Amino acid sequence: MTEPKLNVAGGGSGAAAASTAVAPLGTMRLDELLAALSAKTPAPGGGAVVPAVGAIACALAGMVVSYSIGKKDLAEHQATLQSAQQRLVRGRELLLKLADEDAAAYALVNALQKLPTDDARRVREYPAAAEACAGVPRFVLAACVDLLDLCVGLSGISNKHLKSDLDIACVLLEACCRSGVVNVKVNLPLIEDEAARGRVLDECRALSERAAGLLSRGVI
C-alpha cells in the first residue's frame, strides 16, 4: 500500500481555518466519535466512517495473528504471520490517516462552497480540497481490498479458535470496499473530465468485485 499525500487539513487561516478543523478520529473515545458522527456537522461523515471501520477490522485481524504467533502447531507459518502482523498495523495506521484526510477535505470543501465563487481563498484552496474529496475514497477502497486479500490469506494458517473473529474482520473489510465505491461515486462530479470519471468508476467497480470474490473464497 502506497501512502497518499493529500493533506489539506491545514488550509486557510484564522477563524476560517478553525471552522474546518476536525479532531483526529484516532484520538477520540468511541462515545466521542459516535457523538461527532451524529452531530449536525458536515464532517466526520460516511467518508471517514469507512476507513475507521477498516481500521477496526485490521485491529481485529491483528488480535487473531497475535494469538497465532508462537503456537507450535503453526510453526511453519510464523514468518507469514509476523509479516501479516506488521502489515495490519501499517494498514490500520494508514486507514486512520485517510479517515482524517477525508473528514478534513470534506469540511474544507463545505466551508469553501459557502464563499463567493470569486473569493480569493476559495479560488486558492478549492482545487486541492476537491481533489482530496475525490481521491481519498479511492485510496481507501484500494487499501481495503489489499487488506482483505491479506486477511483471507490468514484463514487456515492462524489460530482456529479465532476463525470467527477473522471472518468478521473480512466481512467488515468487504463492506468497506462496497462502501468505498459509494463514496467514490458521490464525489465523481468533482472530477471535471468525463472520460476520467468513467475510468475511475470502472476501476472502483473492479476493485469491489475483486473484494466480493475474495470474501466468497471459503471465508464464510
C-alpha positions in Angstrom: 0.0 0.0 0.0 1.4 3.4 -1.0 0.6 6.1 1.4 -1.1 9.0 -0.3 -0.1 12.6 0.3 -3.4 14.5 0.2 -3.2 16.5 3.4 -5.5 19.5 3.2 -6.3 19.9 6.8 -4.2 23.0 7.2 -5.9 25.0 4.6 -6.8 28.7 5.4 -6.0 30.8 8.3 -7.6 32.2 11.4 -11.3 31.7 12.2 -12.0 30.3 8.7 -9.4 27.5 9.2 -10.7 26.8 12.7 -14.2 26.3 11.3 -12.9 23.4 9.2 -10.9 21.6 11.9 -11.9 18.1 12.7 -10.4 16.2 15.7 -8.3 13.2 14.6 -10.5 10.1 14.8 -7.8 8.1 16.4 -7.7 10.4 19.4 -11.4 10.2 20.1 -13.1 7.9 22.6 -15.8 5.8 21.0 -18.6 7.8 22.6 -17.0 11.0 21.3 -16.7 9.6 17.8 -20.4 8.5 17.8 -21.4 11.9 19.0 -19.3 13.6 16.3 -20.9 11.4 13.6 -24.4 12.1 14.7 -24.0 15.8 15.1 -25.3 18.3 12.5 -21.9 19.0 11.1 -20.5 18.1 7.6 -17.6 16.0 8.9 -16.9 13.4 10.0 -19.3 11.6 7.8 -19.6 8.5 5.7 -16.2 9.1 4.0 -14.5 8.9 7.4 -16.6 6.0 8.7 -15.4 3.6 6.0 -11.6 3.8 6.8 -12.4 3.9 10.5 -14.3 0.6 10.2 -11.5 -0.7 8.1 -9.0 0.1 10.8 -11.2 -1.7 13.4 -11.2 -4.8 11.1 -7.4 -4.6 10.9 -7.2 -4.5 14.7 -9.5 -7.5 15.0 -7.4 -9.5 12.5 -4.3 -8.4 14.4 -5.7 -10.0 17.5 -6.1 -13.3 15.6 -2.5 -13.0 14.4 -1.3 -12.2 18.0 -2.9 -15.4 19.2 -1.3 -17.3 16.3 2.3 -16.2 16.7 4.3 -18.6 18.9 1.9 -21.5 18.5 3.7 -24.8 17.9 1.1 -26.2 15.5 1.6 -23.1 13.4 5.4 -23.1 13.4 5.7 -23.4 9.6 3.6 -20.2 9.2 5.4 -18.0 11.7 7.2 -15.8 9.1 4.0 -15.2 7.2 2.1 -14.4 10.4 4.8 -11.9 11.6 4.7 -10.2 8.2 0.9 -10.1 8.4 1.1 -8.5 11.8 3.3 -5.7 10.6 1.1 -5.1 7.5 -2.1 -5.0 9.6 -0.5 -2.4 11.9 0.5 -0.3 8.9 -2.9 -0.7 7.3 -4.6 0.4 10.5 -2.5 3.5 10.7 -3.0 4.3 7.1 -6.7 4.0 7.3 -6.9 6.2 10.3 -4.9 8.8 8.5 -7.2 8.5 5.5 -10.2 8.9 7.7 -8.8 12.2 9.0 -7.9 13.3 5.4 -11.4 12.7 4.3 -13.0 14.5 7.2 -10.7 17.5 6.7 -11.1 17.6 3.0 -14.9 17.5 3.1 -15.1 20.0 5.9 -12.9 22.4 3.9 -14.9 21.9 0.7 -18.1 22.5 2.6 -16.7 25.8 4.1 -15.2 26.9 0.7 -18.5 26.3 -1.1 -20.2 28.9 1.2 -17.8 31.6 -0.1 -18.5 33.6 -3.3 -17.0 31.8 -6.4 -14.6 34.6 -6.9 -13.4 34.7 -3.3 -9.6 34.6 -3.1 -9.5 31.9 -0.5 -11.9 29.7 -2.5 -10.1 30.2 -5.7 -6.8 29.3 -4.0 -7.8 26.3 -1.9 -10.8 24.7 -3.6 -8.9 22.7 -6.3 -6.8 20.8 -3.8 -9.7 20.2 -1.4 -11.9 18.9 -4.3 -9.0 16.6 -5.4 -8.7 15.2 -1.9 -12.5 14.6 -1.7 -12.4 12.6 -4.9 -9.1 10.9 -4.3 -9.2 9.8 -0.6 -12.1 7.3 -1.1 -10.2 5.7 -4.0 -7.2 5.2 -1.7 -9.4 3.8 1.0 -11.0 1.3 -1.4 -7.7 0.1 -2.8 -6.2 -0.2 0.7 -9.3 -2.2 2.0 -9.1 -4.6 -1.0 -5.4 -5.2 -0.2 -6.1 -5.8 3.4 -9.0 -8.1 2.7 -6.7 -10.1 0.5 -4.2 -10.3 3.4 -6.9 -11.4 5.9 -8.4 -14.0 3.6 -4.9 -15.5 3.3 -4.7 -15.9 7.0 -7.6 -18.4 7.0 -6.2 -21.9 7.7 -2.8 -20.7 8.9 -4.0 -18.8 12.0 -5.5 -19.8 15.4 -8.6 -21.9 14.5 -10.3 -20.9 17.7 -10.5 -17.3 16.5 -11.7 -18.1 13.0 -15.0 -16.2 13.7 -13.0 -13.1 14.6 -11.0 -13.4 11.4 -14.2 -13.9 9.4 -15.8 -10.8 10.9 -12.7 -8.8 10.0 -13.0 -10.0 6.4 -16.7 -9.2 6.3 -16.1 -5.7 7.6 -13.3 -5.1 5.0 -15.5 -6.3 2.2 -18.3 -4.0 3.4 -15.7 -1.1 3.4 -14.9 -1.9 -0.2 -18.6 -1.7 -1.3 -19.0 1.4 0.8 -15.8 2.9 -0.8 -17.5 2.7 -4.2 -20.4 4.7 -2.8 -18.0 7.4 -1.6 -16.2 7.5 -4.9 -19.5 7.8 -6.9 -20.8 10.7 -4.8 -17.5 12.6 -5.4 -17.2 11.9 -9.1 -18.8 15.3 -10.1 -15.7 16.9 -8.6 -13.6 15.3 -11.4 -14.2 17.6 -14.4 -13.1 15.3 -17.2 -15.9 12.9 -18.2 -13.6 10.2 -19.5 -11.6 10.3 -16.3 -14.8 9.9 -14.3 -15.6 6.8 -16.3 -12.2 5.3 -15.8 -12.3 5.9 -12.0 -15.7 4.3 -11.7 -14.7 1.3 -13.7 -11.6 0.9 -11.6 -13.5 1.1 -8.4 -16.2 -1.3 -9.5 -13.5 -3.8 -10.5 -11.9 -3.5 -7.0 -15.3 -4.0 -5.4 -15.9 -7.1 -7.4 -12.5 -8.5 -6.5 -13.3 -7.9 -2.9 -16.6 -9.8 -3.2 -14.7 -12.7 -4.9 -12.1 -12.8 -2.1 -14.9 -13.0 0.6 -16.6 -15.8 -1.2 -13.4 -17.8 -1.3 -14.5 -20.0 1.6 -14.1 -17.4 4.4 -17.8 -17.6 5.4 
